[in-house]
Amino acid sequence: MAALHLYLWILAAFFQSPEGKLNRMTWRAPPDDPHVRRLQQSGTQTDYHVTVRVVKQDAFGPEPARVDVAFVPPGHAESELMTVSFPGTNGNAGTKMPMGLQHGAYVNITGYRETDSTHAEELKAGMKDQALATGLASAKKDQRGVFVAQMLEYERDAGELGGRRLTGNAASQNTAVVVLYEPCGNSLQEDITKDRLESAFFSSGAGSFQQVIGVCSRGTVSFTGSVVGPITGCPDSNDAWATYQAIQSQLRGTDEWDQNYFKVMILPSSWLSAIGLGTVGGSLSWYRDTYVKHPAMFLHEIGHNWKLHHAGGAFVSQEYSDTSSAMGYCCSTRCYNFLHSWQLGFAHFAEDELSLTDVATKSSSTALTLKALGTDTESGVKIHIDSSSSGRRLSVPAFLVLSWRAKRGTDEYLQGTSYGDKVQVHHWDGDSRTDASITHLLHNVDKGSTILIKDTDRSGERILTDLKMTVKGVKSQTTDTVDILLCKRLSTESSSTAEADLTPCTEVIVETTATTSTKTTTTADSTTADSTTRGISFTATTSTPGTGTTTTLENPGGPWSAYFSDETGSKGVAPGTGLVGLGCSGEFCGSIRLSHRADVQLSSQSVTIHQLDADVGDLMCQSGQVATQVTCIGSSCSSIRLHCATPLAGRVSLDLLERLWFPSELHGTEDSYCHGDDVVVGVYCGGANCMTKKLVCATYIADDECVPSCDILGLECGDDGCGGSCGTCSSEDSSLTPMCRGDVGRCVYFVAADWVNEDKSMTATNLVSTGMGCSDDYCGNVRLIQMNVFVDAATAEKSDWISDNTGHRWFWNSGTAASDQAADCPDGMAVSYLKCDGRHCDNLRLHCGKPLQWQVEMTEDPVVTDWFSEEQGRMDCPDGKVVTGVECQDSKKWCFTNCRSYCDNKRLRCRSIKPEMAGAAS
């Protein structure tokens, strides 16, 4: 019954616009909720007419994303702000909240103030992600009162949107102030500076939010503004609104605050119980400082400001599972799916709206040509779900939306993922661009495939429609358009029919008798239940995706390794075979163990590395690869790195299955593994220090025949893994030196940067360096040899000055005094810029940055080159390595020749660099 009451707000609308859109909505709490029943007996019911504040709280972990709804009772001060608990929603879980409730809506809310402090604290704790809250160090807590809602009447989609907008929700020219805030003695990380945020948010450099939103919007959206801080203060409460009010009270009246619409607040990780927060509509967003390096975080939270909901999977429990959109899991860089792009005004429907009834009852197929979302604005097709499979007419808006995600244009970020070159089928309950409804990815379909379209009712069920789809063409082939056929499924085809046994749609359908049965398909053990949802009556098979525990089925892998918790222990568990299981033990999953399948042998070539730089994120192998190794980073495995490689024989299915989050209890000991023929192809991290994990599995298809890797991984050159070649490298530009990185199948190009001395500065290239050149006496001119791999300018770090001696050698020496004779980049970074000071370039300063889409290998010791100077002319790191440090040879103080003054002799420190994606995808 609780589930039925939960969705009454959909059916209880008492006003509809002429277009049929539900405007005025009513939500009611389940009458059997224990909090409501207790308060009915002991409390006083209160009715308020107020404006509400609505904030999405993104934790990207095992618990559902929560929504913070708050209001100030009429006649009360801001300090008396109350947070609202919605009974029956699992702690204000986003997918169970009143859909369409937005920031700034004027509502009529009826309920009870929770006067029992113990119950109030329990309710507030239940509205936070406990796995993240466990890692908080703040002594402050949420001091707000709690209002338990019994009924809510509200205007749907009534939130604020700012600026002169395009055809959608995003304005073309936007202004923002980014505020660095240190509350109550909680400090930001040392590298979180104004310069870094200027680069991460406003600069046009590769990997900045400005650059990525420019790509995603096809050059139509830009941001200007200011970075302020760090400023300090101490709010009375650690909730988002008390933090905002404290910041506003300090900055109101300044041009930076008053003249910029978006307020982007960067806070210490110890202060926020979420990774990021954003108002649904409006202009406010809050971020943990450790995530500002990820442009996807800004796209996600400002996406909420632009009235976007999350990009979910087919089931209600998969709220972030569509990682082809920035509104899915954090933190891989990608743009938005078609529906989100349409809402923002970046894409449009190419066809008039179709109806499911018309398409599924025709005696001939409906032929459509879908244009690539990444290269064409007119690219989507919408099918109105106007009836159930039994023929019952529906009045509630719901749509199937088709789009083609070729790996081009705005979708180049899908290179190497399981989403590239696929037709996507989404379900959406919205009916306007401003409708903040979740998108459900139902299918991700290859060329050359035929599927039965299975819809979702958002409550754990898949409903088999009467619609079938055939996608023409050759699998994995990137094209600007794709042809599809939609037709009625045959009466002999059901949810149990294997895709290989489906009859493809043709121009003329032989069978014309419509089926009236309603079927379901599930992903695990299930039970049958009668349900009524949105006016559809049916008997459905309910399930939870990926159900099952690590004890119900036998682990298909070999014996478990010993537990390890650091890089040293990780090195001992690298068998070169496919990973099938991962186990957690200790606080914050501080120790892990692995299980492998000995029969899934992996290539030592085209190995890719995916590293988690913060608590939460997704680590996914490239499409066609298998996970082989997990490396612990830091003490007690506070972060992890995933290593992936290609099978020597056989192949990996592109269909992915998510297992359950584990351990099921915080700090518990629990294993998880892929079942049957499945292998691990990805890991999701949630909670503080990645304390909870979720495996992503795909089926390994055994085959004695070697499958060349060229097409699978998009390799440009080198060995194809089967004795053949993927090609060679060349360049028409004489200034570039091409080379094949055979280990990753990619052509890389080297260029010599400008000569630098005390009178001439280097032109910033934001490229990684692989060598250094010397000329003139005492190596007075230097230049970097660089490779076409960009660094994230937002991560730039400067070393101290170095020379052949520390301080000034003689009292009359001018220039900057060096503090050391060697400098090394921070972990994971490479040299990208060089600065000279003093005669003969006596003093050197390195600028380091984190490579974009590549990882500097830190588990091995650096390679140190020989000494060199102008006599040798140049020194390069060994192939596959980059410069991560420079050393000046110690000078002789009392000498006449070969004194090694002015940092005459240098040597490089080099580390391996490997891409996150092999081939052209990197």
N, C-alpha and C positions, 0 to 999 in steps of 0.2 A: 504493500500500500504506500509505503514511503516514496518509492520511485514514482508511483502514479501522481501523488500530490506534488512531487518535485517539478513535474512538467505541466501542472495546471496553469501556470502563467502563460503558456503558449496558447492554451485553448480558452482561457478566461478573458480574453481581450474584449473590452466593451465599446471600442470605437475603431473603425477602419477608415482609412483614407479612400478616396475614389479609386485609386490604383490598386486597392486591396492590401496595402501594407498595414501591418498591425502597429498602430501608433501608441495607444494608451493600453498599458499592460497591467495585469494584476498577478502578484505572487503571494502564495499562502504557505505558511509553515505546516509541516505534518502535525495533525492534532495530537498524535501519540508521542511526540517528542518529549523526553523526560524534563528538559529544561523548561519548555513551555508549560507543561502540566504543573510543575512545581511552582512556577511564577504565577500561574493563574490562581493558585490557592493562597499564595503568600504575598504577591506583589500587587502593584497598582498599574493597570493598563494605561498607557499614555499614547496620544495621537499627536504627531508632529507634521507640519508642512514645512519642509526644509530643502535646501540645496545640498546635494551629497557630493562627496569627493570619492572618486573611484580610482584605485591604483592596482595594477597588475604587479604581483611579486614573483619574480622569476628566480627559481632555485635550480632548475634543470636537473633535478634529482629524482629519487624514487617516490617521493611524496607528490601529490598533485599540486600544480601551481595555484597559489592562493590569491584571492582578491581582497584588498583592504577597502572597505566602505566606511566612511566616517562622516559625521556632521556635527555642527555646533547647534545645540537646542536654541530656539528663539529666545532672545533676551539674555543669553549667557555669553561669557567671554570666550576668546579663543582657547584659553587654558582649560576650558571645560569641554573640549572636543571629545566626542565619544566614538568608539569603534563599534561597528554593527556585526553581530553574530547571526548568521542565517541558519537556523536549525535544519537538519537533514541534508546539509551540503558537504559533509565531511570537512568541516573547518573552513568554509568559504572556498571550496575547490572550484576553480574557474569554469569547468565544464558543467557544473551543477548549479551555478549561480543564475539569477534572473538574466537571461540573454538580452543584450541590447541596453543594459543599464550602463550609462556612461558618466564620466566626470562632468559635473556642472548641471546634472539633471535636477529638476524640481520635482520632489516626490511627496507623497503622503505615506508616512510610515507609522505603523501601529505596533506596539510591543511593550516590553518591560525593561526597566533599568535593573541590571544585576547588582544588588546591594551586598551580596555575600562576597567578600574579598577572595575567598578560596575558590569559589566557582568562577569568579571573574578572571582570576589568573589562569585557571584551567582552560577557559574558553580562549583567552588570548594566546596561550601556548599552543592550543590546537589549530590556531590560524597562522602558525609559523612552521617553516621547515625545520624539524628538530635535528636533522643530520647536519645542517649548516649552523643552527643555533648552538650546537655542541661546541663549535670552534670559536665562539665569541669570547672576548676577554673583557668586554665593557662591564663596569660596575653598575651602569645605568640600566633601567628596564623601562618597558612600556607602561607609562603611568595613566593612560587614558581609562576612562570608565567604559563599561560594556553595555550596549543596548541589544537585547535579544528581540529580533524582529518576529512578529506574528503575521503581519500582512504588509505588502508593499504595493502601492499604485504609482506608476511612473510612466513618463513619456519615453518611448523607445528611441534610441539613437539621437538623444538630445544634447550630446556633448559638444564642446567648443572646438572649432577648427580655426586656425589663424592664418593671416597672410592672403595675398592674391593667389588663389589656387588655380591649378591647371584644370583639366576636365575632371580630375579626381580630388582626393583628400590632401595631396601634397602641394604646398605652395612652391612657386618657382624660385623666388629669392627669399631666403630665410635668415634670420638673425638669431644668434645664440650667445649666451654668456656661460662659460665653463668656470665653475667655482671649485677650487681646491679647499677642502674644509677639514680641520683637525679638531674634533669635539672632545672636550673633557679629558685632555691628556693623551688621547689616542692619536698616534702619528701616522701620517702617510708614509709609504715606502720612500726610501731616499731618492729613487730615480723618478718619482712623480713630481715633476717640476713644471713651471709655466712653459718653458721651452718645449718640454716633451709633449704637453697637451696641445700647444700650438701646432706642433708637427702631427700629432695623432689625429686631431680633429679638423683643423682648418687648412692645413697645407695641401698642396696638390700632388705631393709626393706619393710614390707607389705604396699602397697599403694603408693610406690614411682614410678616415671616414669621408672626407671631402672627395677624394679620388674615387672611392667605391660607390658612393651615392651618385656621383656623376656618371659612372658606367651604368648603374642600375636604372637610372632615370633617362638614359639616352642623352645625357648632357643638358637636361632641362631643369635640374634642381641644384642649387648651390647654397652654401652657408658662409656667412661672414659674422664677425663678432670679436669677443675678447676673452682672454683667460685671466682670472683674478685669483690671487692668493699665493701661498696658503694663508688662510685666515683661521683664527681660533675662536672658540666659544664653548659654552657648556649648557646645552638644553636640559630642561628638567626631565625629559623623557627621551628614549632612544628611538621612538617611532619616526617614520619618514616626515610626518607633518610638523612635529616639534623641531626636527632638524631644519626643515625648510623655513619655518618661522624665525628660527634663530639666525639663519643666514640672511633672510630678507631684512630683518631688523638692523643688521649691520651694513647692508649694501643699498638699501632703499635710499633714493636721492642721488645716487651716483649714475653717471651716464651708462656705465657698463651694465648696470642692473636694469635701469628704467627703459633704455632704448633697445634692448634685445629681448625678443619674444620667448625663445626657448631657454629654460634654466636647466643646465646640465651640471649636476652636483657630484663631485668625486669625493669619496669618503674612505676612511680606513676599513679594511676588511673586518676588523674587530668590532665595528660599529653596526654593520648591516646584517640582518638575518636572511638576506637574499643576495643573489649575485647582481641583479639589477632590478629597478622598479620604474614604472612609467604610468602616468595617468592615461586613462582611456579617453582620448580627446584631451584638449588642453595642451600644456607646454612644459610639464615638469618631468624630470627623470633623475634617478639616483643610481650610482654605480660603485661597486667595490673597486678600489684602486688597482688591484692586480689584473683587471680585465680591460683597461683602457687601450691595451695594445691590439685588441681585436675589434676591427671596424664593424663586425657583425653584431657586437653588443649595442653599439649606437644605432645601427639599422633596426635592431629588435625593439629597444625601448622607445625610440622616437617613432618607430612603427606603431606602437601602442598610442602615442600622442596623435598619430594619424588614423586612429580607429581601426587598427588591425588586431585581430585575435591571433591565436597561435595556429601553426601549421601542424595538424595532427594526422595520425594514421586512421585506419578504419574503425578502431575501437576507442571508446571514451577514455580508456586508460593510457592511450598513446598520444598524449596532448602535444608533444614536441616531435613526434616521430618523422615528420616530413622534413628532412634536412636538405631538401632541394630549395628551401626558402629560408631567408634570414629569420623568419618567425618560428623556426624549429629549434632544435637543440643548439646551444652554444658549443663551439665558437668558430667553426670553419667559415671562411669568407665565401659568401654566395649572395646572389640577389634574391628577389622574391619570386614565388610561384606565380602562375598566370593570374589567379584570382586576386592575390595581393597587389600585383602590378596593375591590374584593372582598377582596383579600389583607389590606388594612388594616382591614376591617370597616366601610367606608363604604358598601358596596353589597352586594346579594345577588342570586342567581339567581332569576328569577321563575318558571321552569318546571322540571319534572323533567328530568333529563339525557336527551337524545335520542341515538340511535345513527345514525351515517352510513349503515350498511347498511339500517336500517329506513326512513329518510327517502328514500334514493336508489332504493329498489326498490318503493316504493308506487305503485299505479296512480292515485292521486290526490295532489294537492298537500297539503302540511302548512301550515296557516294559523297564523300567530303574530302577536300584537300586542306590540310592544316599547315599553316605557315609557321616557321620557327619563331618562338617567343623571343629568342635572343636577337633576332635580326629584323623582325617585322612587328609593328604595333598592332596590326589587324590580324590576330592570331588565334583566338579562342572560339569555341563553339559551346553554346549553352542548351541543355535539354531540360525542359521543365518536367519534373516528376509530378504529373497530374493525376496519376492513378496507381493503385497497388497492383500486384501481379494478378489478384483475383478480379480486377476490373473496377474496384471501388474508387470513385472520384475523390480527390483530395483538395482541400482549400488552403492548406498551410503551405507557404512558399518553401520549395525545396528544389534543388537543381543538381544535375550532373554536368560537369564542365570538362571538356576535352581540350588538351593543349599538347604541342609538339616541342620537346625540350632538346633541340639540337645543340651540340657543344660549340656554339658560335655566339658572337656578340656579347650581350649581357649574360649569357649562359656559358661563357668560356670557363667560369669558375666551376662548372660541373665536370671538367676534364678529370678523368680517372675515377669518377664516382659511379655508383650504380644507377644514377638518374640520367646520365647523358644519353642522348639519342634514343629517347623513349617517348611514347605517347602516355601522358598522364590523364587519369580519370579521377576527378575530385567530386566530392559531395559538399554542398553548401546550403545552409538554411537561410541565408540572407537574401534580400531582394533589392538592395541599393548599395551604392559605394560606401555609404556611411554606416552600414550595418556591421557592427563588430561581432560577427559570428565566426566560430572556428571553422577552418577548412579541413576536410577529411580526405586524405589521399587513399583512394580505393585500389587503384591499379597503376602499375608502372610497366608499360608493355613494349617489348621489342618489335622491330620490324620483322615481318614473316610469321607473326604469332596471331592466334585466334583465342579469345577469352569470352567467358560468360561474365557479364558485369554483375558484381555483387555489391549491393548498396549497404549502408549502415543506418541503424536507427539511433546511434549515439549512446546506446545503453548496453553494449556488450554483445550485440547480435549482428550477423551478416544476413541480408535478405537477398535471395536470388531473384533478379529481375528477369523479364522476358527478353532482355536485350543482349545481343551478341555483337562482338566487334572483331574485325579482321584488319590488321595493319599490314599493308603491302610493303614490299621492298626487302633488302638484304640486312640482316642483323648487324648492329654496331656501325652502320654506314651513316656518316654525317651528311645530311642534305638540307637545303633551305626549306623544303616542303616534304610532306609525307601524305600519301593517299590512304584513306581508310574506308571500310564498308561497315555500315550498321545494319543489322537484320534481326529478325525474330529468331530466338533459339528454337530448335526442334523439340518436339515433345519427348523425344528419347534422350535429350541432353539434360543433365541435372548437376547439382553441386558435386556429385561424386564422379562425374565424367572427367577423365584426365584431359588436360589441354591438348595433348597429342592426338586424342581421339575425337576432338570436336571437328565438325564439318565447317570449313571456312565459309564465310559469307561470299556469295556470288551475286552477279548482277540480277539473276532471277532465282527465286527460292522455290524449290519443288514442293515442300510441304506448306500448306496454307492454313491448316487448322490451328487456331490459337490455343495454347495451353492455359489452364486456369489454376494450376497448383502453385502453392507458395513453398519454396524450399529454403533451407539454410545451409550454410557451411560453417564449420568451426575449425579451430586450430588445435584443439586438445580435448581431453575427456570432458564430457558435457552432460547436462541434464535437460529434459524438456519441460517447458513451462508455458502457461497461457499468459499473454500480455496484451495490453491495449495501449498504443502510443500514437499520438497525433492523429487520432481518428481512424487508425488502421487496426483491424482486428485480425489476429493470426495466432497460430501456434508456432513457436519459434524454439530453436535450440540455442540455449545461452551458453556462453563460454567466456573465458578470459584468455587473451592471446598469450601464448607461451607458458600456459600453466604447467604445473608439475614441479617437483623438487629434485634435488640432487640425489635423493635416495630412492626414487620410484623406478628409475631405469638404470641399467648397468652403464658405467662409464666406458665408452668405446675406446678410450685411449689406453696408454700403457700405465705403468706405476707412477704415482705422484712423486715429484721431486721433494727434496727437503725444503722446509720453509727458509726464505731469505728475506732480508730487509734493507739491503744496500747494494751499491753497484758491484762490489766485490762478489757478493753472493750471486748476483744476477749472471755474472760471466760464466759461472759453473753450470748454468742451465741453458745451453744454446745448442740443441741437437741437430738443427737443420731439417727438422720435420714439422709437420703441421700441428699447431696447438689446438687442443680440444677442450681443455679445462683449466680453471683458475680458482684457487682457494684463498680465503682470507682468514687471518687469525690476529688476535691482539687488538689493542686500542687503535682506532682509526684504520683498521686493516693494515697495521704496521708491518706485518709479515705476510708474504704470499708464497704460494707454491703452484706448480704448473704440471699439466699432464699433456703428453703428445701422442700422436699416432705415428708409429714407426713406418707404416706403409705409405704415408703421404710424404714422399721425399721432395725437398724444395731446392731450387737452384741457388747457387751462391752469387749469381748475377742478378741485376735489377732489384737489389734489396733496397727497400725504402724504410725510413724511420719517421715515426710520428710521435711528437713529444707534447705532453701536457705541461703547461707552464703555470697552472693555477689549480685550485681545488676541483673545479668542475669543467667538463668539456667532453668532446667526442674524439676518439682516436679510431680512424677507419683506414683499413688497407685499401690500396688502389683496386679498382674493379679487376677481377681475375687473379688477385693475390690471396695468400693465406698468411695469417699471423704465425710467427715462429718463435718469437722471444719477447719477454717482458723484462724491462730493466727498471730497477728501482732508482729514483733520483732523490738525493738528500737522505737524511737520517730517518729511520722508521718508515721508509718507502712513502714519504710525504707526497711524492708525485711519481708518475710512471712514464715510460717510453715504450712504444709498441714497434717491433720490427716485423716487416712483412716481406714475403718472397713469392716467386711463381713456382707452381708444381713442375717437377721434371717431366711428369707424364700425367695425363688426365687434365681435367679442368674444373673450375669452380662455378657453380650456378650463380646467376646474378640476382636470384630471388633471396631476400634476406629474412631471417627470423630473429626477433629479439627474445632473449630469455628473461627471466624474472630478475629484479634487483636483488642483490645479496651483499652482505649477510642480512637476513630478515630482521635481526635484532642488532641495534647499534653495538659496536665493539664485539660482536659475536664471532664464532668460528664456524665457517660454512664454505662449502665448495659449490661451484656451478660449472656445468659443462654442456657442450653441444651433444645432441643425441643422434643415434643412428649413424648415417654417413656424413653428418655435418661436421664442419670445422670452424674455428674462430676466424672471423674476418674483421672484427672491430670490438672496441670496448668503450662503453659510456662510463664516465665518472660522475658521482654525485656526492654531496655533503662535504664537510670539512676534510681536507687532505685526501680527497677521493676515497672516503671511508666506505662508500657503497659503490658497487659496480654492476654493470649489466653487460653480458656478452651478446654480441651480434654474430649469428651463425649463418652459414651457407652450405649447401650440399656439395661435397666433393664427388665428382663423377669419374670413377676410375677408367683408365684406358691405357693399354700398353703403348699405343701410338703416341709419339712425341707431338705436342701441339706447339707450333711456333709462337713465340711471344710478341712478334712484331705488331700484329693487329690487335691482340688482346690488350696490350699495354701502350700501344701507340709509340713503339720504339722507332727512333729515327735512324739508328746506326748500330753497328756491332753485331755480336752473335745473337741468333734468334733462339738459342737454347736447344736447337735440334741439328746443329751442324751447318746451318745456312747463315745468311747475312741479312740484316735489316736495312742495309744501305751504308753509304759513306757520307762524309761531311765536306762541304766546300763553301767558299764565300766569294762573291763578286767584288767585295770591298777589300782593297789591298791593305787597309789599315787593320783588318781583323785577321787573326790567325785561328783557323778552325781546328778542332780536335774532337774525336769521338770519345765520350765517356762511356766506354763499353760496359762498365759495371752497372750503368743505369740506362743505357741505350739512348743517350741524348747527345746531340751536337752542342758543344760549348764553344764560345769564341772569346779570344783574348785580345786585349787592346792595351797599349802603353799610354798611361795618363800623362799630363803635362809635367815638364820638369819644374821642380820647386826649389827655391833657395830663400835666403833671408829677405830678398827683395821681391819675390814673386810667389803668390799663393796658388795653391792647387784649385782647379775648378771642381766643385763637388759633383761627383757622378753617382753616388749612392750604390756603387758596385763593390762586390767583395774583391779582395786582392789575393793574388797567387804568387807574387814575386816583387822584387824591387831592383831598380836600376841605379847605377852610380856614374857620375862624370865629374870632370874638373878636379883640381887638387883637393885632397882630403875628403873626397866624395862630397864636394861642396854643392853639387846639384843632385837631387834624388827624384825618383819618380816611381810610382806604383805600377805594377803589371796587374791588370784586372780582368775578371771574367764576367760574362753577362748574366750574373745573378744579383738581383737587387737586394739591398738591406732595407729594413724598416726604419725610415728616418726618425720615427717616433721613439726608437730605442737607443738613439745615439749616446755614446758614453765617451768622454775624453780621458786619456791617461794623464799621469803626471809627466812633466818634462824629463827627458833622459839625455845623458851624454856620456862621455868617456870618464867623467868624474862627477862627484856630487858637489854642489855649491860652486863658487867661482874658484878656478884653479889658481889664478893670481888676482891680487886685489884690484888691479886695473882692468880686469875683464869686464866687458859690458854684456848686456843681454840677460835673459832669464836664467836664474840659477837652477840647474837640474837637481832633482831630488833623488834620482836613482840612475842606475846604468842599464836597466831593463824595464820593459813594460809589457804586460799581458792584458789581452781583452778579457772582460768578464765572461763567465761560462756561457757557451752557446753563441758567442759573437765572433766576428771577424773584422780585420782592419779594412776600412773603406776610404780613409782620408788621412793625409799626412801634413803636418805643419812644421816649418823650419823657423829657427830663431838663432841669431848670433852669426858671427863670421864663419864661413865655410859650412853653414848649416850645422853649427856646433851642437845645438839642442834640437831634439825631435819630440813631437807630441803626436800620439796616435788617436784617431777617432774610430771607434768600433760601433758596429751595428749588428742586429740580429737578422740573418738572411731570411728573405721571404720565401716560403715554400721549400726551404732546404734546412737541414739540421747540421750543426757542427758537432761532430762526435766527441764527447767528453769522457767516454769510458776508457780511452787509451791514453798513454803518455804522448806528449807532443814530440814531433820529429824536429831536431835542431840541426840546421844546415851548417856548412863550413863558413868560416869568416870570409868576407868579400869586401872589395872597395872598388875604386875607379880602375884599378889594374884588371880586375875580372869583368867589370862593366855591369854585371847583372847576376842575380841569384834568384832561382825559382824554387818554390816548394815542389816536392814530388807530385806526380800526377794524382789528381783526386783530392789534393789537400789545399788549404788556404792559409794565409798568414794570420796568426792569432797573437803574435808577439814579436818584438824586436829587441835586440840587445846590442849595446855598444861595448867594444873591447876596452878594458882598463888601459888608461894612458900611463906613460912613464913620465915622471916629473923632472928628473935630472938626466937629460939626454940631449944629443944633438941631431940624431937621425932616427927614423922609424919610431918616433915617439908616440904614435897612435893618437895624436891630439885631434880635437874637433870631431870626435866620434868617427874617425877615419875608417875603422874596420867595424863591420856590422855582421850580425847573423840573424836569421829568421827562426821563429818557432812556428811550426805548422801542424795543423790538425785536419783530419779527414772531414769532408763535407759530403752529405748524401741528401738526395731530394726526398720530399714527402711523396712525390709522384714520379714514377719512372717515365722515360720517353718524353714526348712533346708536352705531356700534361704538366711537367715540372717547369 
